[in-house]
């Protein structure tokens, strides 16, 4: 079992090293640009009836759809960054979840108008103005809340034995690697369903469902190495935030946007309470003889 964890950790380290390298970032950014330009060109060909059947039915005839698809790819890349962050910091991974959710809200602005004909007319847009404004304003509010969330993060590392720490990190790397493989499989399935059966994309909604299980699993594994109440509560609370984000993606646009802002405030509240009470709770743990781990 330990050898399998070690092998998974090695693969994870290789993927992370390439993903975060300057060369890797340049390649990914260039791919985004090329993808966007190709999408615009394909849509233009479809508008001129130059695409053969059945491709003319699959691709949009509105250039704004290219922005939506570029955002989808950007979101996919951000999801990979989120998965990699699971290993290093619970708070960082939660912040990445809200970053992705805010980008989903911004993408919704283009998604709501991507099926209209060009040029856009007010009579067309008027019916979706409320969801568009709700998504845009909520994305801005979440952006601001995330800024305060990151600013309030303080280092409170648990003191544990070197062997326990290594096994905990290896377990998180194995979970992250499995989650990455599942996301890739979901992406392939989603693209196939879109082109073969014209199904709407829902890969990010399905991913957040998987993320709920991975978050809970990490919380349960962490209890093997630290059973302190404050740590368990914070990590469990962040797992609840993931559940609420999933519900926000399931809800109608306006309600989901409001729920997303409330969830971001909930995560911010957990951080404020954790920072305020962590010294007192740690002292109680030591004085009460429950352990000597410090945060």
N, C-alpha and C positions, 0 to 999 in steps of 0.2 A: 504493500500500500504506500509506504513512504517513498519507494523508488518511483512509483507512478506519479506521486505528487512532485517529486524532484524533476522528473522529465517534463511534466506540465509546466513547472516553473521555468525551466530552460526555454521552452517554446514561447512562453509568455514574455520573457525578457528579450528574446530576439525580435518579436513583433513590436514590443514597446520601443526598443532602441531604434528600429527603423522608422516607426511612426512619428517619433518625436525628434528625429534627426533633421537638420536643416535641408538636406537633400530630399528626404521624404516629404517634408512640408511643401517644398517647391513643386515636386511632382504632383502632389494632391491639388495644390492651387492651380497649376497649369491644366490639370484634368478638368477642374470645375469650369475654367474659362472655355476650353475646347468644347465641353459638353453643352454649355449655354449657347455658343455660336452655332453648333451643329443643330441644336433644337430649333433655333430661330430659322435656320436655313431649311430644315425639313418642313416646318410649318408654312414657310413661304412657298415651298414647292407644292404643298397640299392645297394652299389657297389658289394656286394656279392650275390645279387639277393635273399635276404632273406625277403624282404618286400612283403606282399601280394598286389594284385591289388585291388583298383586303387591307393594305396599309393605310389607304385613304380614310377608312372607317375608324382606325385606331388612333391616328394622330389628329391633334386639334387643328383648327383653322384660325385660331386667335393667337397673336404673338405673345400676349400676356401669359399664356399657358407655359411658354418657355421659362418664364421667371418662376412659376410654380414648380416646374420640374427641376430647375436648378436649385431651388430651396430644398426640394426633396433629397437631392444628392448631398447638399450641405448638411442637412439634418442627419443623413446616414453617416457622414464622416464625424459629426459631433457625437453621435451615439457610440462610435468606436472609441472616441476619446473618453466618454463617460465610462465605458466598460473598463478601460485601462486605469481609470482613476479609482475604481473600487478597491484596488489593492492598497493604495497609499493613505487615503483619508476618507472617513465616512462623510464628514462635512463637505469636503470637496466634491464627492460624488453627488451629494444632494444638491449642491450648487449647480453642477452640470445638468442635473435633471431639470431644474428651473430654467437654465439657459436654453435647453432644447425646447422646453414647453413654450417659452417666450418666442422662439423662432417659429414654432408651429402656429402660434397666434398670428405672427406677421405673415406667414405663408397663407393663412386663411384669407387675408385681405386680397391677395391675388387670386386665390382659389374661387372666391365668391364672384369674381368678374371675368374669370378665364373662359367661361362658356358663352359670353356675350359676343355678338358680332362687332366687327370694327367698321367704322369708328364708333367709339362708345357714345351712347346717348343717355341723357339724364333720366329719361323715362325707364331705361333698363336698370340703371344703377340705383335708382331711388328705392326699389324694393329690398335691397340688401344693405342699405346705408347703416342701419342700426347694428347688424352683426359686424360690419367692417369697422365702425367706430369703436365698438366694444372690444374687438380683438386688438386694435391698434393701441387704444388707451391702456388696456390691461397689460399688453406687452411692455409698454413704457413703465407702468407701475411695478411690474415684476422686475424689470431691469434695475430700477432704483432700489427695491427691496433686496435684491441680490447683492448690490454694492454694499449696503449696510451689513448684510449677512456675512460677507467675506471679511469686512472690516472688523467684525466682532469676534472672529475666530482667534482663539488663543491656544498655544501648544499646551496640552495636558496629557503627555504620554504616560501610558501605564507602565510601571516598572514590573517586568516579569523576567523570568529566567530566559537565558539566551536560546535554549532549546525550544521552549514554549513559543517564544516570539517567532522563531524560524518556521516552526510547524504551522503557526497561525497564518503567517504570510504565504506559505506554500499552499495552504488550503484556500485562501482568497484568490491566489493566482489560478488555481485549478477551476474555481467557480467562474472567474472572469473569462478564462479560456473557453469553458463550456458555454457561457453566455454569448461569447463572440461567435462561436460556431452556430449556435441557435439563431442568432440574428442574421447571419449570412444565409442560413437555410430559409428563414422567413422572408428575406429579401428576394431570393430566387423564386420562391413560391408566389410572392406577391406580384412580381414582374410577369411571371408566367400566367397568373390569373388575369392580369390586366390585358395582356395581348391576346390570350387565347379565348377568354370568356368575357372580356370587357368589365371585369369586376373593379370596383373602386379600391384604391390603395388603402390599406389599413395596417401596414407593417409596424408603424410606430405605436399604434394602440396595442397590438399583440406583444410588442417588445416590452411595453410598460407592465403588462401582465406578468411576463417572465421576470421582470425586474423586481416585482413584489416578492416572488418566491426566493430570488437570490438574496434580497435584502434580509428577509426573515431568516434564511439559512445562515447568513453571516452573523446575524445577531445571536442565534442559538450556538454557533460555534464559538463566538467570543465569550460566552458564559463559561466555557471550559477553562478559560484563562483568567477571567475576572468576573466575579458575581456581584460587583458593587452596584447598588441600586441606581445611582446617578448615571452610570454608563449604560446600564440596561434600559433605563427610561429614555435617555437621549437617543440611543440607536433605535429603540422600538418606535419612538415618536417620529424619527426620520422615515422609518418604514411605513408608518401611517401616512406621512406626507406623500410617499409614492402612490399609495392606494388612492388618495384624494386627487392626485394628478391624473391617475387612470380614470377616475370618475368624471373629472373635468373634460377629458377627451371624449368620453361617452355622451356627455350632456349636450343639449343644443348650444350653439355658438355663444350666445350672450350669457347664458347661465354658466357655461363652462369657463368663460373668461372671468366672471366674478368669482367662481369657485377657485380658479387658479390663483387669483390675487389673495384670497383668504388663506389658501394653503401656504403661499409664500410667507404671509404674516405669521402663520402658525409655526413654520420652521424657524423664522426669526425669533419668535417668542421662546421656543425651546432653547435656542442659543443664548438668549439673554438670561433666562432662568438658570441654565447650566453654568454659565460664567459667574453668576451672582452667588450661587450656593455651593459650588464645587469645593472651596476650601473648608467650609463648615462640615459638609458631608464626609469629606475625606478624614477630617479630624475625628468625627464620630466613629468612622470605621476603625481607625487606629486605636482610639480610647476604648472602644467596645470590644476589642480583641478579635475583630472579624478579619483581620489581615493587615498587612503592612504595605500593600500596593498603593502607590500615589499616582495622582493624575496631574 
